[in-house]
């Protein structure tokens, strides 16, 4: 059996889906609570790190690993 390789475009779509999945957890009855907590305690930086910077970082790491291992 040959291993199926994941292309960088497929990996990008997976990360985008994961991103929307995690953001959808904030949408609902707790959305306002999350915003209030974020602005009250200035955790907006933590939310920014968690939802924007880390997925981009993980994508870059995965892309570099793919290039190195190929």
Residue, then its C-alpha position, 0 to 999 in steps of 0.5 A: x500500500x502506498x501512503x497518500x500524500x497530503x498536498x499543501x493546498x489540502x493542508x491549507x483547506x484543513x487548517x482553514x476548516x479547523x480555524x472556522x471550527x474553533x471560531x464557531x465555538x465562540x459563536x453562540x450564547x457564549x459569544x458575548x461572554x467571550x468578548x466581554x472577558x476578552x476586552x475586560x481583561x485585555x485577553x484580546x491578545x491571547x485570542x489573536x495569538x490563538x486564532x490568527x498567529x498559531x494557525x499560520x505558524x502551524x501551517x508554516x511548520x507543516x509546509x517546511x516539514x513537507x519540503x524537507x521530508x520530500 
